[in-house]
Amino acid sequence: MKINQKQLGVFTLIAGLLILSLSTCDDYKKITYEPSDFFLTACDNLNDTLATYKQARPLAFFNDSTWADSSISEIAGAVLDSLEAYPDSSVVSAPLDSLVGFMPSQSDTGYISLHGTPDTWIMMFDNYIQFHLFTEQGDTIQPQSQSILPEEVLACDTLKVKNEYNLAESRYLFQFIRTNKTLNDTLPVNFWMTPKEQ
């Protein structure tokens, strides 16, 4: 049976599409997603065993009656001033010199003072902890990102929380809250903070 020109063209088109499809599938199978060296270094730091230990202090620790019935946004500056009296135990400065291990308050909510520098910062925790960041004026700083990529989970199984913030040269109030997801048998909570990879 003779194949006319039209049939030959259709056959050639189908064969070409089939070859293209197979090669595309092969290329797709070869794609692997791996975390960056930057992330792996941050994970190594999060897993370091040599940590500087801090204490997230509850408001009751300061016994300031003027704070009664006040929201944290109203007294953020005053709380920061009180925390500054304990620089060795309740103040963290960026960039970090070492891993920070902090003990959440027994009252479930505690505070640490953070001295920030202008940059986009990645903050990583090895426990399920809820935290908020406030300015001295009491404004809440919203994270730019809270996502953890699947490849990061696979490469760093200790990572539980990862947030990204844009900070300025200022003091910030870190509010740490225990939740029903917090793993109490792995306290203190390890915290690593690093400038975002450019």
C-alpha positions in Angstrom: 0.0 0.0 0.0 1.4 3.3 -1.0 1.5 6.2 1.6 0.6 9.5 0.1 2.2 12.7 1.0 -0.6 13.8 3.4 -0.4 10.5 5.3 3.4 10.7 5.5 3.1 14.2 7.0 0.6 13.1 9.6 2.9 10.1 10.5 5.9 12.3 10.8 4.1 14.8 13.0 2.9 12.1 15.4 6.3 10.5 15.6 7.9 13.9 16.3 5.4 14.6 19.1 5.9 11.2 20.6 9.7 11.6 20.6 9.3 15.1 22.1 7.0 13.8 24.8 9.3 11.0 25.8 12.3 13.3 26.0 10.4 15.8 28.0 9.3 13.1 30.5 13.0 12.0 30.8 14.1 15.6 31.5 11.3 15.9 34.1 12.4 12.8 35.8 15.9 14.1 36.1 14.8 17.3 37.9 15.6 17.2 41.6 15.0 20.0 44.1 17.7 20.5 46.7 18.1 23.2 49.4 20.8 25.8 48.8 24.1 25.6 50.5 23.0 28.7 52.4 20.1 26.9 53.9 22.2 23.8 54.8 24.6 26.0 56.6 21.7 27.6 58.6 20.4 24.2 59.4 23.9 23.1 60.7 23.8 26.2 62.9 20.3 25.3 64.2 21.6 21.9 65.1 24.7 23.1 66.9 25.1 21.9 70.5 26.9 25.0 71.7 24.2 27.5 72.4 24.0 30.7 74.3 21.0 30.3 76.7 18.4 33.0 77.2 15.3 33.3 79.3 11.9 34.5 77.8 10.6 36.4 80.8 6.8 36.7 81.6 5.4 40.1 82.4 4.7 39.0 85.9 8.5 38.7 86.5 8.8 42.5 86.5 5.9 43.0 88.9 4.9 46.3 87.3 1.3 47.2 88.4 1.1 49.9 85.8 0.9 47.2 83.1 -2.3 45.8 84.5 -5.1 45.6 82.0 -2.8 46.9 79.2 -2.3 45.2 75.9 1.3 44.3 74.9 1.1 46.8 72.1 0.5 49.6 74.6 3.5 48.7 76.8 6.0 47.3 74.3 8.5 50.1 74.9 8.3 49.7 78.7 8.8 45.9 78.5 11.8 46.4 76.3 13.3 48.8 78.8 12.8 46.3 81.6 14.3 43.5 79.6 17.4 45.6 79.0 18.2 45.3 82.7 19.0 41.7 82.0 21.3 41.9 78.9 23.0 38.5 79.5 19.8 36.5 79.8 17.0 38.4 78.0 18.6 40.4 75.2 19.6 39.0 71.7 21.6 41.1 69.2 21.7 40.5 65.4 23.7 39.1 63.8 24.0 36.2 66.2 27.4 35.1 67.4 26.1 31.6 68.2 23.0 29.5 68.4 20.5 30.8 70.9 18.7 28.3 73.1 15.9 30.0 75.1 13.5 28.6 77.7 9.9 29.7 77.2 8.2 31.1 80.2 6.4 28.7 82.5 3.4 31.0 82.2 3.3 30.1 78.5 4.1 33.6 77.3 7.5 35.2 77.6 9.5 38.1 76.1 13.0 38.7 74.8 14.5 42.0 73.5 16.0 41.8 70.0 18.4 44.4 68.8 17.9 44.4 65.0 20.0 45.6 62.1 18.9 46.7 58.6 18.4 43.5 56.6 16.0 40.7 55.6 16.4 38.1 58.3 15.5 34.4 58.3 14.5 33.1 61.7 14.5 29.4 62.4 13.2 27.4 65.4 13.6 23.7 66.2 10.3 23.6 68.1 6.6 24.5 67.5 6.5 27.9 69.1 4.2 30.8 68.3 5.9 34.1 68.3 5.2 37.8 67.5 7.5 40.7 66.8 6.7 44.2 68.0 8.3 47.6 67.5 9.1 49.8 70.5 5.9 51.7 69.5 3.9 48.5 69.8 3.3 47.9 66.1 3.2 44.3 65.0 5.9 43.3 62.4 4.3 40.9 59.9 6.6 38.2 58.4 7.4 38.5 54.8 7.2 34.7 54.5 6.5 31.7 56.7 6.9 29.0 54.2 9.2 25.9 54.5 10.0 24.2 51.2 9.5 20.4 51.0 13.2 19.9 50.2 14.1 22.0 53.3 12.0 19.7 55.5 13.7 16.6 54.1 17.2 18.2 54.6 16.6 19.6 58.0 14.2 17.5 60.0 14.8 19.6 63.2 13.3 22.7 61.6 9.8 23.4 62.8 9.2 27.1 62.2 10.9 29.4 59.7 9.9 33.1 59.3 11.3 35.9 57.2 11.3 39.5 58.4 12.5 42.9 57.1 14.1 44.7 60.1 15.6 48.1 60.7 18.2 49.5 63.1 16.0 49.3 66.2 14.9 47.3 69.2 12.2 44.7 68.8 10.1 42.9 71.4 9.9 39.1 70.8 6.8 37.5 72.3 7.1 33.7 72.6 4.1 31.6 73.3 3.9 27.9 74.1 1.1 26.1 72.3 -0.3 22.6 72.6 2.1 21.7 69.8 5.2 22.7 71.7 7.5 19.7 72.3 8.2 20.1 76.0 10.7 17.2 76.0 13.0 19.1 73.6 13.2 22.4 75.5 15.0 24.8 75.5 13.9 26.0 72.0 16.9 26.6 69.7 16.8 29.7 67.6 19.0 30.7 64.7 18.8 34.0 62.8 20.7 34.8 59.6 20.6 37.4 56.9 18.7 36.2 53.8 20.8 34.9 51.0 21.2 37.6 48.3 
